[in-house]
């Protein structure tokens, strides 16, 4: 007698298709309810007990409609697609559907967006915005917008002239320019609706981040921590572009929007005007803390979560104190900007570890209790799990080689610094791991609720550091540190790691020759996509990490992959190819490999990148035959 096949259908699978089956179909709805009721009984005999599901909050991750309307996919920042036409079995058959030249051969860090039948992309400086018509063969251009930013902005940009993407809401495309403008365009025509000047390149202030639209407000932050620029996040009215509120990362409580509702979990973050008192006199005014990274939003809690960048200058001897509120994370009310809680990843940041990486919002059972958590693979090398209602650290485990610290004290929340790796003025310290670029920089990870794994593109680099004196001059570098980066343990300079959140350990990890500076996307077909700096676009198994497919693009990849359903009903995968950014500055900036401290020390670790790839700027889109 033949054995009965195991039931492959899970509650997650059924619920994913709820709206598809039930919409306008009463029989489908009845069938669905029956399936859900019977599912535990049907699966009891064949499925072993499972760990309770780890899932994003429903309000922050609505059912997938096949579009990709924000760089992180959803407010929970999962970068997970429910599309499954492309899967482990057939991804090997992917082929090029079309390509598009951006006309700009600099670092392409942006995520394309797909809204309806249109794809939107933004380039590095000069920040062209393109709309491509996906309903026509070859996806011809619908329109192009040229903002004409100030050329001088290129001279004060820290780490290449990159742009990380556009946002869409209510028929409009929102994006930032390097010279400090936030612009709203008509998504259909490309005509400008408003243009708000929010930054000042004369003091070294630029904008490279992708905005996020929340409750009719466009959230933007600045870059410039290496120029002594004071960090901020601003909320602009999506209708007309006026500034609704501004929250600074340093200074008195009133500037930081800290009031009576501010309730940090740890004592180290409690006290009046810490944004002033944890600095030398007046140093907070040029102290950095820029918000150039990612923002997530929980509609149920009505909180946005955003990081703050490194304090300036890098030399810690020149800024004694914890340097609030840099290198940390805020929870804020999006309506008013009011701070609700804060946690500092790296108090008195010794190594430019920043704090601007992505945060993934998930709901899970922790030590037997349901918790609303926030997952952060941080530059200082730890994979943090925080309670996103309070800022309490539940877990902090290294996800790669770390010797600059010895762990995180869960009682106090404080990073335990390794005194042997602390540098200062005139003091050379060697073999500090990770480097100033962190174990992982801005490049965003992806989470699959099917596997419970977080897929992390990251670096494996160490460095030598020496603090030097530096004086502040507006619009010029304010770093105070000589840095020389080198390959980390094992010699590979990058890795792609799948982290088991429940088990607090890696499930698998892949070594890469260069830092993995691209983002990641994972699908319901159990395929993960990412790119390498040599130019390989790879698909690997979400379960095992096995290589399933790869395609060599014309330049190194530092962009963010997406996947979408095209007008023809089929699944597509898209990626921008074009090496650059901080890691690839040796190519995009044509830097001399003999200069070990060029690009703030990154060139020394990337001397051979020029032999592996060339500059470029091309969109690649793939589909099955």
C-alpha positions in Angstrom: 0.0 0.0 0.0 1.3 3.4 -1.0 2.1 5.8 1.9 0.0 8.9 2.1 1.9 12.0 1.0 2.8 14.5 3.7 0.6 17.6 3.7 2.7 20.3 2.2 0.1 23.1 2.8 0.8 25.2 5.9 -1.2 27.9 7.7 1.1 30.5 6.3 0.5 29.2 2.8 -3.2 29.2 3.3 -3.4 32.6 4.9 -1.2 34.1 2.1 -3.9 33.2 -0.4 -6.9 34.2 1.7 -7.7 37.4 -0.2 -7.1 35.8 -3.6 -9.5 32.9 -2.9 -12.1 34.7 -1.0 -12.4 38.0 -2.9 -15.7 37.9 -4.7 -16.0 34.1 -4.3 -18.2 32.9 -1.5 -17.4 29.2 -2.1 -13.7 30.0 -2.0 -14.2 31.8 1.4 -16.1 28.8 2.8 -13.5 26.4 1.5 -10.8 28.5 3.1 -12.4 28.6 6.5 -12.8 24.8 6.4 -9.1 24.4 5.4 -7.9 26.6 8.2 -10.1 24.8 10.8 -8.9 21.4 9.6 -5.2 22.2 9.0 -4.0 21.4 12.6 -5.7 18.0 12.4 -4.5 17.2 8.9 -0.9 18.1 9.7 -0.7 16.6 13.2 0.3 13.1 12.0 3.0 14.2 9.5 4.5 17.4 10.8 6.8 17.6 13.9 6.1 20.3 16.4 7.2 23.7 15.1 8.7 26.8 16.8 6.0 29.5 17.0 5.9 31.6 13.9 8.1 34.7 13.5 6.1 37.1 11.3 6.0 40.8 10.5 3.1 42.7 11.9 0.2 42.6 9.5 -0.4 46.3 9.5 3.2 46.9 8.5 3.3 44.2 5.8 0.0 43.9 3.9 -0.7 41.0 1.5 1.6 41.2 -1.6 -0.1 42.7 -4.6 3.0 42.1 -6.9 4.2 45.7 -6.8 7.3 47.1 -5.1 6.3 50.6 -3.9 9.1 51.3 -1.4 12.7 50.2 -1.2 12.2 48.0 1.8 9.0 46.4 0.2 6.9 47.3 3.3 6.9 49.3 6.5 8.2 46.3 8.4 11.3 46.3 6.1 11.2 42.6 5.4 12.2 42.8 1.7 10.2 39.5 1.3 8.0 38.8 -1.7 5.1 36.4 -1.7 5.6 35.7 -5.4 6.7 32.1 -6.1 6.6 31.5 -9.8 10.4 31.7 -9.7 11.4 28.9 -7.2 14.3 26.7 -6.3 13.5 24.3 -9.1 13.3 26.7 -12.0 15.4 29.7 -11.1 18.2 28.2 -13.1 16.3 29.0 -16.2 16.2 32.8 -15.6 17.0 34.9 -18.6 17.3 38.6 -19.4 14.0 40.2 -20.1 15.4 43.7 -20.8 18.2 46.1 -19.8 18.3 49.9 -19.5 21.4 52.2 -19.3 21.1 54.9 -16.6 23.7 57.0 -18.4 25.6 57.5 -15.1 28.6 55.4 -14.4 28.8 55.8 -10.6 27.7 53.7 -7.6 24.2 52.4 -8.2 22.8 51.7 -4.7 19.1 52.3 -5.4 16.2 49.9 -5.4 13.9 50.2 -8.4 10.2 50.6 -7.7 7.3 49.1 -9.6 3.9 50.7 -9.3 1.2 49.4 -11.7 2.8 49.0 -15.1 5.6 51.5 -14.4 9.1 51.0 -13.1 10.9 54.0 -11.4 14.6 54.3 -10.9 16.9 57.1 -9.6 20.6 57.5 -10.5 23.6 58.7 -8.5 24.5 62.3 -9.0 23.1 64.1 -11.1 20.0 62.2 -9.7 18.1 61.5 -12.9 14.7 59.9 -12.4 13.4 57.5 -15.1 9.9 56.0 -15.5 9.9 52.8 -17.7 6.7 51.4 -19.3 6.5 47.8 -18.4 3.5 47.2 -20.6 5.5 47.6 -23.8 8.3 45.4 -25.2 11.7 46.4 -23.9 10.1 48.7 -21.3 10.7 52.0 -23.1 11.1 55.3 -21.3 7.8 57.0 -20.3 9.6 60.1 -19.0 12.8 61.4 -17.5 13.3 64.1 -14.9 16.6 66.0 -14.5 16.8 68.0 -11.2 20.1 69.7 -12.1 21.7 69.6 -8.6 24.6 71.8 -7.7 27.9 70.2 -9.1 29.7 71.4 -5.9 27.8 68.7 -4.0 30.0 66.0 -5.4 33.0 67.6 -3.6 31.5 67.3 -0.2 29.9 63.8 -0.5 31.6 61.4 1.9 31.4 58.1 0.2 30.6 58.4 -3.5 27.6 60.3 -5.0 25.1 57.6 -4.4 21.3 57.6 -4.1 19.4 54.8 -2.4 16.0 55.1 -4.0 12.7 56.8 -4.5 9.4 56.5 -2.7 5.8 56.3 -4.0 2.6 57.5 -2.4 -0.7 58.9 -3.7 0.3 59.2 -7.3 3.6 60.9 -6.6 7.3 59.9 -6.7 9.4 61.4 -3.9 13.2 61.5 -4.0 16.3 63.4 -2.7 19.1 65.0 -4.5 22.8 65.1 -3.4 22.7 68.8 -2.9 20.0 68.7 -0.3 16.6 68.9 -2.1 13.5 66.7 -1.6 11.3 66.7 -4.7 7.8 65.4 -5.5 7.0 64.4 -9.0 3.7 63.4 -10.7 4.2 59.7 -11.1 2.3 59.6 -14.4 4.0 62.6 -16.2 7.2 63.2 -14.3 6.3 66.9 -13.8 7.5 68.5 -10.6 4.9 69.2 -8.0 7.1 70.7 -5.3 10.8 71.1 -4.4 12.0 71.8 -0.9 15.6 72.8 -0.1 16.4 70.9 3.2 20.2 70.7 3.2 23.2 73.0 2.8 26.2 71.8 0.8 28.2 74.8 2.0 28.7 73.1 5.3 29.2 69.7 3.7 25.6 68.6 4.1 24.3 66.1 1.5 21.4 63.7 1.1 21.8 60.1 -0.2 19.0 58.2 1.6 15.7 57.0 0.2 12.7 58.8 1.7 9.8 57.1 3.4 6.2 58.3 3.3 4.2 57.8 6.5 0.7 59.3 7.1 1.1 62.0 4.5 4.6 63.0 5.6 7.8 62.5 3.6 10.6 61.5 6.1 14.2 62.5 5.1 17.6 62.7 6.8 20.9 64.2 6.0 24.5 63.0 5.4 27.7 64.7 6.4 29.0 63.2 9.7 32.5 63.3 8.2 32.1 67.0 7.7 31.0 68.0 11.2 27.3 68.3 10.0 24.7 68.1 12.8 22.3 65.2 12.1 18.5 65.5 11.8 15.4 63.9 10.4 12.7 66.1 8.9 9.0 65.4 8.1 7.8 67.2 5.0 4.1 67.5 4.1 3.6 65.2 1.1 1.0 67.6 -0.3 3.1 70.8 -0.6 6.6 70.0 0.8 6.6 72.3 3.9 8.5 71.1 6.9 6.1 69.8 9.5 8.7 68.9 12.2 12.5 68.5 12.6 14.3 66.4 15.2 18.0 66.8 15.7 20.4 64.0 16.8 22.4 66.3 19.2 21.6 69.3 21.3 19.1 70.2 24.0 16.0 68.1 24.5 13.8 70.6 22.8 15.8 70.2 19.6 15.8 66.5 19.8 12.0 66.5 20.4 12.5 64.8 23.8 9.6 65.6 26.2 7.5 64.1 28.9 6.6 61.0 26.8 10.3 60.0 26.4 10.8 56.8 28.3 14.1 55.0 27.4 14.6 51.6 28.9 18.2 52.0 30.2 19.6 54.4 32.8 22.4 55.4 30.5 19.8 57.1 28.2 18.0 58.9 31.0 18.7 62.5 32.1 18.1 66.1 31.0 19.7 67.5 27.9 22.1 64.6 27.4 22.6 65.8 23.8 24.6 68.7 25.3 26.0 67.4 28.6 27.6 64.2 27.1 29.8 66.4 24.8 32.6 68.9 25.3 31.3 72.5 25.4 29.7 73.4 22.0 30.9 70.2 20.4 27.4 68.9 19.8 26.8 71.6 17.3 29.3 69.9 14.9 28.8 66.4 16.3 27.3 64.4 13.5 24.6 61.8 14.2 23.3 62.0 10.7 20.2 60.0 9.7 21.2 58.8 6.2 19.9 55.2 6.5 16.7 53.4 6.9 13.3 54.0 8.6 10.6 51.5 9.5 7.1 52.1 10.7 4.6 50.2 12.9 1.1 51.5 12.3 -0.3 49.6 15.3 2.1 51.4 17.7 2.2 54.5 15.5 5.9 54.6 15.8 8.7 55.2 13.3 12.1 53.7 14.0 15.3 55.3 12.7 19.0 55.2 13.4 21.5 58.0 14.1 25.0 58.1 12.6 28.5 58.4 14.0 29.7 61.2 16.2 32.3 63.6 14.7 35.1 63.6 14.6 36.1 59.9 14.4 39.0 60.5 16.9 37.3 59.7 20.3 39.9 61.6 22.3 38.5 64.9 20.8 34.9 64.2 22.1 34.9 62.6 25.6 31.5 61.4 26.8 28.7 59.2 25.4 28.0 61.7 22.7 24.2 61.5 22.8 22.2 60.9 20.7 24.6 59.5 18.0 25.1 55.8 17.0 21.7 54.8 18.3 18.1 54.3 17.4 15.0 56.4 18.1 11.3 55.5 18.3 9.2 58.5 17.4 5.6 59.6 16.8 5.4 60.3 13.1 2.7 62.9 13.6 4.8 65.2 15.9 8.4 63.7 15.8 8.2 63.3 19.6 10.8 60.8 20.8 9.3 57.8 22.7 12.5 55.8 23.5 16.1 55.6 22.4 18.9 53.0 22.6 22.6 53.7 21.9 24.3 50.8 20.1 27.8 52.3 20.5 28.1 54.9 23.2 31.1 57.2 22.6 31.5 55.4 19.2 35.2 54.6 19.0 35.3 53.3 15.4 32.7 55.1 13.2 30.2 52.3 13.8 27.3 54.6 13.1 23.8 53.3 13.7 21.8 53.7 10.6 21.2 50.2 9.4 17.8 48.7 8.6 15.5 47.5 11.3 13.1 44.6 10.6 9.8 44.6 12.6 8.6 41.2 13.7 6.3 39.6 16.1 7.6 36.5 17.9 7.5 34.4 21.0 10.5 35.2 23.2 11.2 33.1 26.3 7.6 31.9 26.3 6.0 35.3 25.9 4.7 37.1 22.7 6.9 40.1 22.0 6.9 42.9 19.4 10.5 43.0 18.3 12.9 44.9 16.1 15.8 43.1 14.5 19.0 45.0 13.7 22.2 43.6 12.2 24.4 46.4 13.5 27.7 47.8 12.2 29.4 47.1 15.5 29.0 43.4 14.7 26.0 42.3 16.7 22.6 41.0 15.7 20.3 42.7 18.1 16.7 41.8 19.0 15.0 44.7 20.7 11.5 45.0 22.2 10.2 47.7 19.9 7.7 49.0 22.4 10.4 49.8 25.0 13.9 49.6 23.5 14.9 46.8 25.7 17.7 44.6 24.3 16.6 40.9 24.4 19.6 39.5 22.6 22.8 40.7 21.0 25.0 38.0 19.3 28.0 38.6 17.0 27.2 37.5 13.4 30.8 37.5 12.3 34.4 38.3 13.6 34.3 40.9 16.3 37.2 41.9 18.6 36.6 45.6 19.1 34.2 44.7 21.9 33.4 41.8 24.2 29.7 41.7 24.0 26.6 43.6 25.2 25.6 43.8 28.9 21.9 43.0 28.7 21.3 44.4 32.2 22.7 47.9 31.4 22.3 47.7 27.6 25.9 48.9 27.2 28.4 47.7 24.6 31.4 46.2 26.4 34.4 47.8 24.8 37.7 46.0 24.4 40.3 48.4 25.8 43.0 46.8 23.8 41.3 48.0 20.6 40.7 51.6 21.7 42.6 54.1 19.7 43.4 57.8 20.3 45.6 60.7 19.3 49.0 59.5 18.2 48.1 55.9 19.1 48.2 53.2 16.4 46.0 50.2 17.1 46.2 47.3 14.7 43.8 44.5 13.6 40.5 46.0 14.8 37.5 43.9 13.7 35.2 45.0 12.3 36.3 48.1 10.4 34.8 51.6 10.3 32.5 50.2 7.6 31.2 47.8 10.1 30.5 44.1 10.0 27.6 45.3 7.9 27.1 48.8 6.5 23.9 50.2 4.9 23.3 47.2 2.6 19.9 45.9 3.7 19.1 42.4 4.7 15.9 40.4 4.0 13.7 38.2 6.2 11.5 35.2 5.2 8.6 34.3 7.4 8.7 30.9 5.7 12.2 30.0 7.0 12.5 32.3 10.0 15.9 33.4 8.7 17.4 36.8 8.1 19.6 37.0 5.1 22.5 39.4 5.7 24.9 40.8 3.1 28.0 41.9 5.0 31.7 42.6 5.2 34.7 40.7 6.7 37.3 43.3 7.1 39.6 44.5 9.9 41.7 47.7 10.2 44.5 49.7 11.7 43.6 53.0 13.2 45.5 56.1 14.5 43.9 59.2 15.9 45.1 62.5 14.8 44.3 66.1 15.6 41.8 67.9 13.4 40.1 71.3 13.5 36.6 72.1 12.2 36.4 74.1 9.0 32.9 74.2 7.5 32.6 72.1 4.4 35.8 70.2 4.8 36.6 66.8 6.2 36.3 66.5 10.0 37.6 63.0 10.7 40.8 63.0 12.7 41.6 59.4 12.0 44.1 57.5 9.8 42.5 54.2 8.7 43.9 51.3 6.8 41.6 48.4 6.1 42.6 44.8 5.5 40.9 41.4 4.8 39.4 39.8 7.9 39.9 36.3 9.2 40.0 33.7 6.5 41.0 36.2 3.8 37.5 36.6 2.3 36.4 40.2 2.4 32.7 39.5 2.4 30.0 37.0 3.4 26.3 36.3 2.9 24.9 34.8 6.1 21.5 33.4 6.9 20.7 34.0 10.6 18.3 31.9 12.5 16.5 34.5 14.7 14.9 32.0 17.1 18.1 30.0 17.6 20.3 33.1 17.7 22.9 31.6 15.4 23.8 31.3 11.7 22.0 28.7 9.7 24.5 28.9 6.9 27.0 31.4 5.5 28.7 31.9 2.1 32.1 33.4 1.7 32.6 36.1 -1.0 35.9 37.5 -2.2 34.8 41.2 -1.8 32.4 42.8 0.7 28.8 42.0 -0.2 27.7 45.6 -0.7 24.4 44.9 -2.3 21.0 44.4 -0.6 19.1 41.2 -0.6 15.6 40.0 -1.4 13.9 36.7 -0.5 10.8 35.2 -2.0 8.1 32.7 -1.2 9.7 30.5 -3.8 12.5 30.0 -1.3 15.0 31.9 -3.4 17.3 34.7 -2.2 18.9 37.1 -4.6 22.0 39.3 -4.0 24.9 40.7 -6.0 28.7 40.8 -5.7 31.2 43.5 -6.3 32.7 41.5 -9.2 29.3 41.8 -10.9 27.7 38.4 -10.3 23.9 38.5 -9.6 23.2 35.3 -7.6 20.2 33.2 -6.6 20.7 30.9 -3.7 18.4 28.5 -1.8 16.8 30.2 1.2 17.0 27.0 3.1 20.6 25.8 2.4 22.5 28.6 0.7 23.2 26.4 -2.3 24.0 28.4 -5.5 21.1 27.9 -7.9 21.9 30.5 -10.6 24.2 33.4 -11.4 24.5 36.0 -14.1 27.6 38.2 -14.8 26.6 41.8 -15.2 28.7 44.5 -16.8 29.8 46.1 -13.5 30.0 45.4 -9.8 26.7 45.2 -8.0 25.9 47.4 -4.9 22.2 47.9 -5.6 19.1 46.5 -4.0 17.3 43.7 -5.9 13.5 43.6 -6.1 11.0 41.2 -7.6 7.5 42.0 -9.0 4.6 40.8 -11.0 4.6 42.2 -14.5 1.6 43.3 -16.6 1.7 39.9 -18.2 1.2 38.2 -14.9 4.7 36.7 -14.7 7.3 37.3 -12.0 10.4 39.4 -12.7 13.6 40.2 -10.8 15.4 43.5 -11.2 18.8 44.8 -10.1 20.9 47.9 -10.8 24.6 47.2 -11.7 27.2 49.8 -11.2 30.1 49.6 -8.8 30.9 52.4 -6.4 29.9 53.5 -3.0 32.4 53.6 -0.2 33.6 50.1 -0.8 33.9 50.6 -4.6 35.3 54.1 -4.6 38.6 52.8 -6.0 36.8 52.1 -9.2 34.0 54.8 -9.4 36.5 57.5 -8.2 39.5 56.1 -10.1 41.6 56.2 -6.9 45.2 55.2 -6.7 45.6 51.7 -5.1 49.0 52.7 -3.7 47.2 55.2 -1.4 46.4 53.0 1.6 44.3 55.6 3.4 42.3 56.8 0.4 38.5 56.5 0.7 38.9 56.6 4.5 41.1 53.5 4.4 38.9 51.3 2.1 41.2 51.4 -0.9 43.8 49.4 0.9 41.4 46.5 1.2 40.2 46.8 -2.4 43.4 47.2 -4.4 42.4 44.4 -6.8 38.9 45.5 -7.5 40.0 47.4 -10.6 41.1 44.1 -12.0 37.7 42.5 -11.3 35.3 45.0 -12.7 34.8 48.4 -14.3 32.4 51.3 -13.6 28.9 51.1 -15.0 25.2 52.0 -14.7 22.8 49.4 -16.1 19.4 48.1 -15.0 19.0 44.3 -15.5 15.6 42.6 -15.4 15.1 38.8 -15.5 12.2 36.4 -16.0 11.6 32.7 -16.8 11.3 31.7 -20.5 
